[in-house]
Amino acid sequence: MEKPPNIQFFPIINGLQKMALYETKARLYLIGSNNTQTKFRVLKIDRTEPYELSITDDKVRNEHQAFLLN
């Protein structure tokens, strides 16, 4: 029997601890941060197409103060 390969996956942020949901008529924005609020990720959910789910993860690790979640 063949041994499975030893693969490790490391997340970009070590777990999202805080999340906030913002909405506009066209989109939902789910913004998550680590516990110290130094790294942020944005998930965009398009609301314009009623029969199709469109979710975008921009794959960018944001480090901007404008995302501070209180």
N, C-alpha and C positions, 0 to 999 in steps of 0.2 A: 504494500500500500504506500502510495506516494505521500510524503509529508507536505502539508500546505505551506506556501511561502510565508515568511515572517514579515508581514506588512504592518506598519504603524501609520495612523492618520493623526495629524495634529491640527486642531482648529486654528483659524486665524486669530480669534479672540477666545481666551480660555473661558468660554461660557458667557452667555448674556445674562446679566443679573437684573437689569432694569429695562423696562420697555414702556413706550408711549405710542399711542395710536392717534394720528391726525387725519382729518378727512377734508376733502374738497368735493365738489360735484363730480369731478372726473376721476379722482384717485383716492385711495387710502394709503397712508404712509405709516409703516411700522418701524419705529426707530428703537434700536436696542443698544445698550452699552454694557461695559463691564462694571463691576461694583464700584470702582473708583472713578468712573465716568471720564476715563482718559482715551478710550477707544470706542467708536460708534460704527454701526452698520445700518443701512437703510434698505427696507424692502418696500417696493412700490406695487400696489395692486390696482389695476385698471378697472374702473367701474363703467366705462362707456359701452362695452359690448355685453348685452344681457345674456347671451348664450355661450360665451367663451370666457374662460378664466385666464387672465393674463397677469402673471406675477413676475416682477423683475428684481433680481438681486444684482446690484451694480458691481459686486465683488471688490469694492473699495473700502479700505479701512480708514475711516474718517477720524481725525483727531482735532476737531474744531470746537471751540467753546460755544458756538451757536446751537449745538445739539444738547446742551446741558438739560437733563431731565430732573425736574423738581417735583 
